[in-house]
Amino acid sequence: MNSRERHLETLLFGNPDRIPFQPGHGRKSTRERWLKEGLPEDVADASEYAYRLSGGTLEWPHNGEIYAVSERMRPQFEEKVIERLESSQIVQDWKGNVCKTATTGKR
């Protein structure tokens, strides 16, 4: 079963050969935090690294077809900073969520 077939089987409540594992990529601040918490500097693909740490042994697909489908709602909210504070900011994301995010390494 290829990646596309596996994805469709999963999304359609079918019987994929295994569940797709796609943890995504962290923001710059997230990656900086991961490095402080022990992510080796030489790790280029955090997704593959996470897959291996979780016990994955199959060959990791490094290239192939990518099916670019945006799952985001239409229209999206404007992403904006509502208020800047000393070490954080209040922001609105593309979903309309308003939340506080750190602007420094402190919480």
N, CA, C and O atoms as a GROMACS GRO file, in nm:
protein
  428
    1MET      N    1   0.086  -0.118   0.000
    1MET     CA    2   0.000   0.000   0.000
    1MET      C    3   0.090   0.123   0.000
    1MET      O    4   0.180   0.136   0.084
    2ASN      N    5   0.067   0.214  -0.094
    2ASN     CA    6   0.149   0.334  -0.097
    2ASN      C    7   0.092   0.440  -0.002
    2ASN      O    8  -0.014   0.421   0.057
    3SER      N    9   0.165   0.550   0.013
    3SER     CA   10   0.127   0.654   0.108
    3SER      C   11  -0.012   0.711   0.081
    3SER      O   12  -0.091   0.733   0.174
    4ARG      N   13  -0.042   0.734  -0.047
    4ARG     CA   14  -0.173   0.790  -0.083
    4ARG      C   15  -0.286   0.693  -0.048
    4ARG      O   16  -0.386   0.732   0.012
    5GLU      N   17  -0.269   0.566  -0.085
    5GLU     CA   18  -0.371   0.465  -0.056
    5GLU      C   19  -0.391   0.451   0.096
    5GLU      O   20  -0.504   0.438   0.144
    6ARG      N   21  -0.281   0.454   0.170
    6ARG     CA   22  -0.287   0.443   0.317
    6ARG      C   23  -0.365   0.559   0.376
    6ARG      O   24  -0.447   0.541   0.466
    7HIS      N   25  -0.338   0.680   0.325
    7HIS     CA   26  -0.408   0.798   0.374
    7HIS      C   27  -0.558   0.788   0.347
    7HIS      O   28  -0.640   0.813   0.436
    8LEU      N   29  -0.592   0.752   0.224
    8LEU     CA   30  -0.733   0.740   0.189
    8LEU      C   31  -0.803   0.633   0.272
    8LEU      O   32  -0.914   0.655   0.320
    9GLU      N   33  -0.739   0.519   0.290
    9GLU     CA   34  -0.798   0.411   0.370
    9GLU      C   35  -0.825   0.459   0.513
    9GLU      O   36  -0.928   0.428   0.572
   10THR      N   37  -0.730   0.535   0.566
   10THR     CA   38  -0.744   0.586   0.703
   10THR      C   39  -0.858   0.687   0.712
   10THR      O   40  -0.944   0.677   0.800
   11LEU      N   41  -0.860   0.784   0.619
   11LEU     CA   42  -0.962   0.888   0.622
   11LEU      C   43  -1.102   0.837   0.593
   11LEU      O   44  -1.201   0.897   0.634
   12LEU      N   45  -1.109   0.726   0.520
   12LEU     CA   46  -1.239   0.668   0.486
   12LEU      C   47  -1.279   0.555   0.581
   12LEU      O   48  -1.369   0.477   0.550
   13PHE      N   49  -1.211   0.546   0.697
   13PHE     CA   50  -1.240   0.445   0.798
   13PHE      C   51  -1.226   0.303   0.743
   13PHE      O   52  -1.301   0.213   0.781
   14GLY      N   53  -1.129   0.285   0.654
   14GLY     CA   54  -1.104   0.154   0.594
   14GLY      C   55  -1.005   0.074   0.679
   14GLY      O   56  -1.000   0.087   0.801
   15ASN      N   57  -0.928  -0.010   0.612
   15ASN     CA   58  -0.831  -0.096   0.679
   15ASN      C   59  -0.692  -0.076   0.619
   15ASN      O   60  -0.647  -0.157   0.539
   16PRO      N   61  -0.624   0.033   0.658
   16PRO     CA   62  -0.489   0.056   0.604
   16PRO      C   63  -0.392  -0.048   0.660
   16PRO      O   64  -0.418  -0.108   0.764
   17ASP      N   65  -0.281  -0.069   0.588
   17ASP     CA   66  -0.182  -0.164   0.638
   17ASP      C   67  -0.115  -0.114   0.765
   17ASP      O   68  -0.068  -0.193   0.847
   18ARG      N   69  -0.110   0.017   0.782
   18ARG     CA   70  -0.065   0.080   0.906
   18ARG      C   71  -0.116   0.223   0.907
   18ARG      O   72  -0.154   0.277   0.802
   19ILE      N   73  -0.118   0.284   1.022
   19ILE     CA   74  -0.169   0.420   1.035
   19ILE      C   75  -0.060   0.519   0.990
   19ILE      O   76   0.055   0.505   1.031
   20PRO      N   77  -0.094   0.616   0.907
   20PRO     CA   78   0.005   0.715   0.866
   20PRO      C   79   0.058   0.792   0.986
   20PRO      O   80  -0.019   0.831   1.074
   21PHE      N   81   0.187   0.814   0.990
   21PHE     CA   82   0.250   0.887   1.100
   21PHE      C   83   0.312   1.012   1.043
   21PHE      O   84   0.414   1.006   0.973
   22GLN      N   85   0.253   1.127   1.072
   22GLN     CA   86   0.305   1.253   1.022
   22GLN      C   87   0.299   1.359   1.132
   22GLN      O   88   0.203   1.435   1.140
   23PRO      N   89   0.401   1.362   1.217
   23PRO     CA   90   0.396   1.458   1.328
   23PRO      C   91   0.410   1.603   1.285
   23PRO      O   92   0.384   1.693   1.365
   24GLY      N   93   0.451   1.628   1.163
   24GLY     CA   94   0.465   1.765   1.117
   24GLY      C   95   0.597   1.825   1.160
   24GLY      O   96   0.683   1.757   1.216
   25HIS      N   97   0.612   1.953   1.135
   25HIS     CA   98   0.736   2.022   1.166
   25HIS      C   99   0.706   2.133   1.266
   25HIS      O  100   0.606   2.203   1.253
   26GLY      N  101   0.792   2.147   1.364
   26GLY     CA  102   0.774   2.250   1.464
   26GLY      C  103   0.812   2.387   1.414
   26GLY      O  104   0.887   2.401   1.317
   27ARG      N  105   0.761   2.488   1.479
   27ARG     CA  106   0.801   2.625   1.449
   27ARG      C  107   0.949   2.642   1.486
   27ARG      O  108   1.008   2.555   1.549
   28LYS      N  109   1.007   2.753   1.446
   28LYS     CA  110   1.147   2.781   1.479
   28LYS      C  111   1.167   2.776   1.630
   28LYS      O  112   1.264   2.718   1.678
   29SER      N  113   1.076   2.837   1.705
   29SER     CA  114   1.089   2.838   1.851
   29SER      C  115   1.074   2.697   1.908
   29SER      O  116   1.136   2.664   2.009
   30THR      N  117   0.990   2.614   1.844
   30THR     CA  118   0.973   2.477   1.890
   30THR      C  119   1.102   2.399   1.867
   30THR      O  120   1.147   2.327   1.956
   31ARG      N  121   1.160   2.412   1.748
   31ARG     CA  122   1.285   2.341   1.718
   31ARG      C  123   1.396   2.385   1.813
   31ARG      O  124   1.475   2.302   1.859
   32GLU      N  125   1.405   2.514   1.843
   32GLU     CA  126   1.505   2.563   1.938
   32GLU      C  127   1.486   2.496   2.074
   32GLU      O  128   1.583   2.459   2.140
   33ARG      N  129   1.361   2.482   2.115
   33ARG     CA  130   1.332   2.416   2.243
   33ARG      C  131   1.371   2.269   2.238
   33ARG      O  132   1.431   2.217   2.333
   34TRP      N  133   1.337   2.201   2.127
   34TRP     CA  134   1.374   2.060   2.112
   34TRP      C  135   1.525   2.043   2.123
   34TRP      O  136   1.572   1.947   2.185
   35LEU      N  137   1.601   2.135   2.063
   35LEU     CA  138   1.747   2.127   2.069
   35LEU      C  139   1.795   2.142   2.214
   35LEU      O  140   1.886   2.070   2.257
   36LYS      N  141   1.735   2.234   2.288
   36LYS     CA  142   1.771   2.250   2.430
   36LYS      C  143   1.737   2.128   2.512
   36LYS      O  144   1.803   2.098   2.611
   37GLU      N  145   1.630   2.056   2.469
   37GLU     CA  146   1.585   1.939   2.543
   37GLU      C  147   1.650   1.809   2.497
   37GLU      O  148   1.616   1.701   2.545
   38GLY      N  149   1.747   1.820   2.402
   38GLY     CA  150   1.823   1.701   2.366
   38GLY      C  151   1.815   1.653   2.223
   38GLY      O  152   1.878   1.553   2.189
   39LEU      N  153   1.739   1.720   2.136
   39LEU     CA  154   1.736   1.681   1.996
   39LEU      C  155   1.876   1.703   1.939
   39LEU      O  156   1.928   1.814   1.948
   40PRO      N  157   1.937   1.600   1.881
   40PRO     CA  158   2.072   1.618   1.825
   40PRO      C  159   2.073   1.724   1.715
   40PRO      O  160   1.980   1.733   1.635
   41GLU      N  161   2.179   1.804   1.713
   41GLU     CA  162   2.193   1.913   1.615
   41GLU      C  163   2.190   1.864   1.471
   41GLU      O  164   2.144   1.936   1.382
   42ASP      N  165   2.237   1.740   1.447
   42ASP     CA  166   2.248   1.690   1.310
   42ASP      C  167   2.119   1.630   1.255
   42ASP      O  168   2.118   1.581   1.143
   43VAL      N  169   2.010   1.633   1.333
   43VAL     CA  170   1.882   1.578   1.285
   43VAL      C  171   1.819   1.677   1.188
   43VAL      O  172   1.780   1.787   1.226
   44ALA      N  173   1.810   1.635   1.061
   44ALA     CA  174   1.752   1.722   0.958
   44ALA      C  175   1.601   1.702   0.948
   44ALA      O  176   1.527   1.796   0.920
   45ASP      N  177   1.555   1.580   0.970
   45ASP     CA  178   1.413   1.548   0.955
   45ASP      C  179   1.358   1.501   1.090
   45ASP      O  180   1.376   1.385   1.128
   46ALA      N  181   1.294   1.591   1.162
   46ALA     CA  182   1.241   1.558   1.294
   46ALA      C  183   1.132   1.451   1.286
   46ALA      O  184   1.114   1.375   1.381
   47SER      N  185   1.060   1.446   1.174
   47SER     CA  186   0.955   1.345   1.159
   47SER      C  187   1.015   1.205   1.154
   47SER      O  188   0.967   1.114   1.221
   48GLU      N  189   1.120   1.188   1.075
   48GLU     CA  190   1.186   1.056   1.069
   48GLU      C  191   1.248   1.021   1.203
   48GLU      O  192   1.241   0.906   1.246
   49TYR      N  193   1.308   1.118   1.267
   49TYR     CA  194   1.370   1.095   1.398
   49TYR      C  195   1.265   1.047   1.498
   49TYR      O  196   1.289   0.952   1.573
   50ALA      N  197   1.148   1.112   1.501
   50ALA     CA  198   1.039   1.072   1.591
   50ALA      C  199   0.990   0.932   1.557
   50ALA      O  200   0.960   0.852   1.646
   51TYR      N  201   0.981   0.903   1.428
   51TYR     CA  202   0.937   0.770   1.382
   51TYR      C  203   1.034   0.663   1.433
   51TYR      O  204   0.990   0.559   1.483
   52ARG      N  205   1.162   0.687   1.422
   52ARG     CA  206   1.262   0.590   1.468
   52ARG      C  207   1.256   0.576   1.621
   52ARG      O  208   1.264   0.464   1.673
   53LEU      N  209   1.242   0.687   1.692
   53LEU     CA  210   1.234   0.681   1.839
   53LEU      C  211   1.112   0.603   1.886
   53LEU      O  212   1.114   0.538   1.991
   54SER      N  213   1.004   0.609   1.807
   54SER     CA  214   0.882   0.538   1.847
   54SER      C  215   0.884   0.391   1.805
   54SER      O  216   0.786   0.319   1.822
   55GLY      N  217   0.997   0.347   1.750
   55GLY     CA  218   1.012   0.206   1.716
   55GLY      C  219   0.993   0.173   1.570
   55GLY      O  220   0.995   0.056   1.533
   56GLY      N  221   0.975   0.273   1.485
   56GLY     CA  222   0.956   0.249   1.342
   56GLY      C  223   1.079   0.189   1.278
   56GLY      O  224   1.190   0.237   1.299
   57THR      N  225   1.059   0.085   1.199
   57THR     CA  226   1.170   0.016   1.134
   57THR      C  227   1.160   0.014   0.982
   57THR      O  228   1.256  -0.024   0.915
   58LEU      N  229   1.047   0.053   0.928
   58LEU     CA  230   1.030   0.051   0.783
   58LEU      C  231   1.112   0.163   0.718
   58LEU      O  232   1.151   0.259   0.784
   59GLU      N  233   1.137   0.148   0.590
   59GLU     CA  234   1.212   0.251   0.518
   59GLU      C  235   1.134   0.382   0.519
   59GLU      O  236   1.013   0.383   0.494
   60TRP      N  237   1.201   0.490   0.548
   60TRP     CA  238   1.138   0.621   0.553
   60TRP      C  239   1.134   0.680   0.412
   60TRP      O  240   1.238   0.688   0.347
   61PRO      N  241   1.016   0.722   0.363
   61PRO     CA  242   1.009   0.777   0.227
   61PRO      C  243   1.070   0.916   0.222
   61PRO      O  244   1.020   1.009   0.286
   62HIS      N  245   1.178   0.931   0.146
   62HIS     CA  246   1.246   1.060   0.136
   62HIS      C  247   1.199   1.143   0.019
   62HIS      O  248   1.222   1.263   0.014
   63ASN      N  249   1.133   1.080  -0.075
   63ASN     CA  250   1.080   1.155  -0.187
   63ASN      C  251   0.961   1.078  -0.243
   63ASN      O  252   0.930   0.968  -0.198
   64GLY      N  253   0.898   1.136  -0.336
   64GLY     CA  254   0.780   1.074  -0.394
   64GLY      C  255   0.675   1.179  -0.418
   64GLY      O  256   0.699   1.299  -0.401
   65GLU      N  257   0.559   1.134  -0.458
   65GLU     CA  258   0.453   1.228  -0.488
   65GLU      C  259   0.399   1.290  -0.359
   65GLU      O  260   0.381   1.223  -0.258
   66ILE      N  261   0.374   1.418  -0.367
   66ILE     CA  262   0.313   1.490  -0.256
   66ILE      C  263   0.179   1.542  -0.305
   66ILE      O  264   0.171   1.605  -0.410
   67TYR      N  265   0.075   1.515  -0.229
   67TYR     CA  266  -0.058   1.558  -0.267
   67TYR      C  267  -0.093   1.680  -0.183
   67TYR      O  268  -0.141   1.668  -0.070
   68ALA      N  269  -0.069   1.796  -0.240
   68ALA     CA  270  -0.088   1.920  -0.166
   68ALA      C  271  -0.237   1.954  -0.161
   68ALA      O  272  -0.294   2.005  -0.257
   69VAL      N  273  -0.298   1.925  -0.048
   69VAL     CA  274  -0.438   1.957  -0.027
   69VAL      C  275  -0.445   2.042   0.099
   69VAL      O  276  -0.396   2.001   0.204
   70SER      N  277  -0.503   2.158   0.088
   70SER     CA  278  -0.517   2.243   0.205
   70SER      C  279  -0.644   2.204   0.281
   70SER      O  280  -0.754   2.206   0.226
   71GLU      N  281  -0.625   2.168   0.406
   71GLU     CA  282  -0.739   2.130   0.490
   71GLU      C  283  -0.791   2.250   0.570
   71GLU      O  284  -0.882   2.236   0.652
   72ARG      N  285  -0.733   2.364   0.544
   72ARG     CA  286  -0.773   2.483   0.620
   72ARG      C  287  -0.907   2.537   0.571
   72ARG      O  288  -0.944   2.522   0.455
   73MET      N  289  -0.978   2.600   0.663
   73MET     CA  290  -1.108   2.656   0.630
   73MET      C  291  -1.094   2.774   0.536
   73MET      O  292  -0.990   2.839   0.530
   74ARG      N  293  -1.200   2.802   0.464
   74ARG     CA  294  -1.205   2.914   0.372
   74ARG      C  295  -1.328   2.996   0.404
   74ARG      O  296  -1.436   2.939   0.414
   75PRO      N  297  -1.319   3.126   0.422
   75PRO     CA  298  -1.195   3.202   0.428
   75PRO      C  299  -1.129   3.184   0.564
   75PRO      O  300  -1.192   3.141   0.661
   76GLN      N  301  -1.000   3.216   0.569
   76GLN     CA  302  -0.926   3.209   0.695
   76GLN      C  303  -0.930   3.345   0.764
   76GLN      O  304  -0.950   3.449   0.702
   77PHE      N  305  -0.911   3.340   0.895
   77PHE     CA  306  -0.898   3.465   0.969
   77PHE      C  307  -0.761   3.526   0.940
   77PHE      O  308  -0.666   3.455   0.906
   78GLU      N  309  -0.753   3.655   0.953
   78GLU     CA  310  -0.625   3.723   0.938
   78GLU      C  311  -0.538   3.689   1.058
   78GLU      O  312  -0.581   3.702   1.173
   79GLU      N  313  -0.415   3.644   1.032
   79GLU     CA  314  -0.321   3.618   1.142
   79GLU      C  315  -0.262   3.752   1.183
   79GLU      O  316  -0.206   3.824   1.101
   80LYS      N  317  -0.275   3.784   1.312
   80LYS     CA  318  -0.225   3.914   1.356
   80LYS      C  319  -0.187   3.913   1.503
   80LYS      O  320  -0.236   3.831   1.581
   81VAL      N  321  -0.100   4.006   1.537
   81VAL     CA  322  -0.061   4.028   1.676
   81VAL      C  323  -0.158   4.131   1.732
   81VAL      O  324  -0.170   4.241   1.678
   82ILE      N  325  -0.227   4.095   1.839
   82ILE     CA  326  -0.325   4.185   1.900
   82ILE      C  327  -0.258   4.274   2.004
   82ILE      O  328  -0.287   4.393   2.015
   83GLU      N  329  -0.167   4.213   2.082
   83GLU     CA  330  -0.098   4.289   2.186
   83GLU      C  331   0.039   4.230   2.212
   83GLU      O  332   0.054   4.108   2.222
   84ARG      N  333   0.141   4.317   2.223
   84ARG     CA  334   0.276   4.272   2.256
   84ARG      C  335   0.302   4.301   2.404
   84ARG      O  336   0.282   4.412   2.451
   85LEU      N  337   0.346   4.198   2.474
   85LEU     CA  338   0.378   4.210   2.616
   85LEU      C  339   0.528   4.193   2.634
   85LEU      O  340   0.600   4.176   2.535
   86GLU      N  341   0.576   4.198   2.758
   86GLU     CA  342   0.721   4.191   2.783
   86GLU      C  343   0.785   4.065   2.727
   86GLU      O  344   0.885   4.074   2.657
   87SER      N  345   0.730   3.948   2.756
   87SER     CA  346   0.790   3.824   2.708
   87SER      C  347   0.691   3.735   2.634
   87SER      O  348   0.714   3.616   2.615
   88SER      N  349   0.580   3.795   2.592
   88SER     CA  350   0.479   3.717   2.519
   88SER      C  351   0.397   3.813   2.433
   88SER      O  352   0.417   3.934   2.435
   89GLN      N  353   0.307   3.754   2.359
   89GLN     CA  354   0.216   3.836   2.278
   89GLN      C  355   0.083   3.766   2.265
   89GLN      O  356   0.075   3.643   2.273
   90ILE      N  357  -0.021   3.844   2.246
   90ILE     CA  358  -0.155   3.792   2.223
   90ILE      C  359  -0.175   3.793   2.072
   90ILE      O  360  -0.162   3.897   2.008
   91VAL      N  361  -0.206   3.677   2.014
   91VAL     CA  362  -0.218   3.667   1.869
   91VAL      C  363  -0.349   3.601   1.829
   91VAL      O  364  -0.411   3.529   1.907
   92GLN      N  365  -0.390   3.628   1.707
   92GLN     CA  366  -0.503   3.557   1.647
   92GLN      C  367  -0.446   3.473   1.534
   92GLN      O  368  -0.373   3.524   1.449
   93ASP      N  369  -0.480   3.343   1.531
   93ASP     CA  370  -0.429   3.256   1.424
   93ASP      C  371  -0.530   3.245   1.311
   93ASP      O  372  -0.636   3.308   1.314
   94TRP      N  373  -0.496   3.165   1.210
   94TRP     CA  374  -0.579   3.152   1.090
   94TRP      C  375  -0.717   3.093   1.117
   94TRP      O  376  -0.808   3.108   1.036
   95LYS      N  377  -0.733   3.025   1.235
   95LYS     CA  378  -0.863   2.967   1.270
   95LYS      C  379  -0.949   3.064   1.352
   95LYS      O  380  -1.065   3.036   1.380
   96GLY      N  381  -0.890   3.177   1.388
   96GLY     CA  382  -0.962   3.272   1.470
   96GLY      C  383  -0.932   3.258   1.618
   96GLY      O  384  -0.982   3.335   1.700
   97ASN      N  385  -0.850   3.157   1.654
   97ASN     CA  386  -0.813   3.139   1.794
   97ASN      C  387  -0.731   3.257   1.842
   97ASN      O  388  -0.640   3.301   1.772
   98VAL      N  389  -0.761   3.306   1.958
   98VAL     CA  390  -0.682   3.411   2.020
   98VAL      C  391  -0.609   3.346   2.137
   98VAL      O  392  -0.671   3.290   2.226
   99CYS      N  393  -0.477   3.356   2.135
   99CYS     CA  394  -0.399   3.292   2.241
   99CYS      C  395  -0.272   3.372   2.271
   99CYS      O  396  -0.232   3.460   2.195
  100LYS      N  397  -0.212   3.338   2.382
  100LYS     CA  398  -0.090   3.402   2.426
  100LYS      C  399   0.027   3.312   2.391
  100LYS      O  400   0.025   3.194   2.425
  101THR      N  401   0.129   3.366   2.323
  101THR     CA  402   0.247   3.289   2.288
  101THR      C  403   0.372   3.358   2.340
  101THR      O  404   0.378   3.481   2.348
  102ALA      N  405   0.472   3.278   2.374
  102ALA     CA  406   0.597   3.332   2.425
  102ALA      C  407   0.677   3.395   2.312
  102ALA      O  408   0.676   3.345   2.200
  103THR      N  409   0.746   3.505   2.342
  103THR     CA  410   0.834   3.567   2.243
  103THR      C  411   0.979   3.544   2.280
  103THR      O  412   1.069   3.578   2.203
  104THR      N  413   1.002   3.484   2.397
  104THR     CA  414   1.138   3.450   2.441
  104THR      C  415   1.136   3.306   2.486
  104THR      O  416   1.031   3.240   2.482
  105GLY      N  417   1.251   3.255   2.530
  105GLY     CA  418   1.259   3.118   2.578
  105GLY      C  419   1.190   3.096   2.711
  105GLY      O  420   1.174   2.982   2.755
  106LYS      N  421   1.150   3.205   2.778
  106LYS     CA  422   1.083   3.195   2.909
  106LYS      C  423   0.936   3.168   2.893
  106LYS      O  424   0.876   3.201   2.790
  107ARG      N  425   0.878   3.109   2.994
  107ARG     CA  426   0.733   3.085   2.994
  107ARG      C  427   0.666   3.178   3.090
  107ARG      O  428   0.544   3.174   3.105
   0.00000   0.00000   0.00000
